[in-house]
Amino acid sequence: MIFQVSKTYNSIFGVNKLIKKDIMNRKGLLLFVICFSTISFGQDYKKISTIDFIRILNNNTEEAIYYYQNNWKELRKLALEKEYIDSYNLFFTEEDDINSFHLILLTTYKNIEQYDLREKNFDELIEMRDGLQLLNDKKPNEFRETLFRKEMVRQFK
């Protein structure tokens, strides 16, 4: 009888050890999944963009397009060559009843480091150029208006 109690006790104690070990393994697995998910989630948002919505003023479409093609776009080409940015896009759209903008400017940076250096890097590129290229000597504030800008736009993979 003592042997059976002892055997039963060892059996129960052994089961408790197995249960504790199983729980520890599950906790470890859960911790691993959470950490891996956090790392993967963080990588999904690595790229950062700046988006500008521009309205062309007083039917100065030619001046605005010329300005963005010969200034904004050229600076982005240089920035891409020097690896200051990851990509850029310049979109044209017709104004409608809902949206009063004509241009969408998108500049994307590979990571937060590129984004944080954007002002310094673009200042350097602007100094390399011979001033603004303008059509009909119209200044930018005469033919365009930035309606709104969105900074720190995170991009999914």
C-alpha positions as CSV (number, residue, x, y, z in Angstrom):
1,M,0.0,0.0,0.0
2,I,2.8,2.4,0.8
3,F,4.4,1.5,-2.4
4,Q,1.2,2.2,-4.3
5,V,0.8,5.7,-2.7
6,S,4.5,6.4,-3.4
7,K,4.0,5.2,-7.0
8,T,0.8,7.3,-7.3
9,Y,2.6,10.4,-5.8
10,N,5.5,10.0,-8.2
11,S,3.1,9.5,-11.0
12,I,1.2,12.7,-10.1
13,F,4.4,14.6,-9.5
14,G,5.8,13.4,-12.8
15,V,2.7,14.6,-14.6
16,N,3.0,18.0,-12.8
17,K,6.5,18.3,-14.2
18,L,5.3,17.4,-17.7
19,I,2.5,20.0,-17.4
20,K,4.9,22.7,-16.1
21,K,7.4,21.8,-18.9
22,D,4.6,22.0,-21.5
23,I,3.4,25.4,-20.2
24,M,7.0,26.7,-20.3
25,N,7.4,25.5,-23.9
26,R,4.1,27.2,-24.9
27,K,5.1,30.4,-23.1
28,G,8.5,30.3,-24.9
29,L,6.8,29.7,-28.3
30,L,4.3,32.5,-27.6
31,L,7.2,34.9,-26.7
32,F,9.0,33.9,-29.9
33,V,5.9,34.5,-32.0
34,I,5.3,37.9,-30.4
35,C,8.9,39.0,-30.9
36,F,9.0,37.7,-34.5
37,S,5.7,39.4,-35.3
38,T,7.0,42.7,-33.8
39,I,10.1,42.5,-35.9
40,S,8.2,41.7,-39.1
41,F,5.6,44.3,-38.4
42,G,8.4,46.9,-37.9
43,Q,9.9,46.0,-41.2
44,D,6.6,46.6,-43.0
45,Y,6.9,50.3,-42.2
46,K,10.5,50.9,-43.0
47,K,10.0,53.2,-46.0
48,I,8.7,56.7,-45.3
49,S,7.1,59.1,-47.8
50,T,6.3,62.8,-48.1
51,I,3.2,63.7,-50.2
52,D,2.3,67.1,-51.4
53,F,-1.0,68.1,-53.0
54,I,-0.6,71.1,-55.3
55,R,-3.1,73.4,-56.9
56,I,-2.2,75.3,-60.1
57,L,-3.3,78.9,-59.9
58,N,-4.7,81.2,-62.6
59,N,-4.5,78.6,-65.4
60,N,-0.7,78.6,-65.2
61,T,-0.5,74.9,-66.1
62,E,2.4,75.3,-68.5
63,E,4.4,77.2,-65.9
64,A,3.7,74.7,-63.1
65,I,4.4,71.6,-65.2
66,Y,7.6,73.2,-66.5
67,Y,8.7,74.2,-62.9
68,Y,8.1,70.7,-61.5
69,Q,9.6,68.9,-64.5
70,N,12.8,71.1,-64.5
71,N,13.2,71.7,-60.7
72,W,11.4,69.3,-58.4
73,K,11.9,66.2,-60.7
74,E,15.5,67.1,-61.5
75,L,16.4,67.4,-57.9
76,R,14.8,64.0,-57.2
77,K,16.8,62.4,-60.0
78,L,20.0,63.7,-58.4
79,A,18.9,62.6,-55.0
80,L,18.2,59.1,-56.3
81,E,21.7,59.0,-57.9
82,K,23.2,60.0,-54.6
83,E,21.0,57.5,-52.7
84,Y,19.4,60.4,-50.7
85,I,15.9,59.0,-51.6
86,D,14.4,55.6,-52.5
87,S,12.0,56.8,-55.2
88,Y,9.8,59.7,-56.4
89,N,6.6,60.2,-58.5
90,L,5.0,63.3,-60.0
91,F,1.3,62.8,-60.8
92,F,-1.0,65.1,-62.7
93,T,-4.8,65.0,-62.3
94,E,-7.7,67.2,-63.4
95,E,-9.4,69.3,-60.8
96,D,-13.0,68.1,-60.0
97,D,-15.8,69.0,-57.7
98,I,-14.3,67.0,-54.8
99,N,-10.6,67.6,-55.2
100,S,-9.1,71.0,-55.9
101,F,-5.6,69.9,-56.6
102,H,-3.8,69.2,-59.9
103,L,-0.5,67.7,-58.9
104,I,0.6,65.1,-56.3
105,L,4.3,64.9,-55.4
106,L,5.6,61.8,-53.8
107,T,9.1,61.4,-52.4
108,T,9.9,58.1,-50.6
109,Y,12.9,57.5,-48.3
110,K,14.4,54.0,-47.7
111,N,14.4,54.5,-43.9
112,I,14.2,57.0,-41.1
113,E,17.9,57.9,-41.5
114,Q,17.3,59.1,-45.1
115,Y,14.2,60.9,-44.1
116,D,15.9,62.7,-41.2
117,L,18.7,64.0,-43.6
118,R,16.3,65.2,-46.3
119,E,16.6,68.9,-45.6
120,K,20.4,68.8,-45.5
121,N,20.7,66.6,-48.6
122,F,18.3,68.7,-50.7
123,D,20.0,71.9,-49.6
124,E,23.3,70.4,-50.9
125,L,21.6,69.5,-54.2
126,I,20.0,72.9,-54.6
127,E,23.4,74.6,-54.1
128,M,24.8,72.5,-57.0
129,R,22.2,73.9,-59.4
130,D,22.1,77.3,-61.1
131,G,18.9,78.5,-59.4
132,L,15.3,77.8,-60.4
133,Q,14.3,77.0,-64.0
134,L,11.2,79.1,-64.6
135,L,8.9,79.6,-67.6
136,N,7.9,83.1,-68.5
137,D,9.8,84.4,-65.4
138,K,6.9,83.6,-63.2
139,K,7.8,82.9,-59.6
140,P,6.4,79.7,-58.0
141,N,3.9,81.6,-55.7
142,E,2.3,83.1,-58.9
143,F,1.4,79.7,-60.4
144,R,1.1,77.1,-57.6
145,E,-0.1,76.6,-54.1
146,T,0.5,73.7,-51.8
147,L,-2.9,72.8,-50.4
148,F,-1.5,70.3,-47.9
149,R,1.5,68.2,-47.2
150,K,1.6,64.9,-45.4
151,E,5.0,63.9,-43.7
152,M,6.0,60.6,-42.3
153,V,3.7,58.5,-44.4
154,R,4.6,54.9,-43.7
155,Q,4.5,52.5,-46.6
156,F,3.5,48.8,-46.4
157,K,5.7,46.2,-48.2
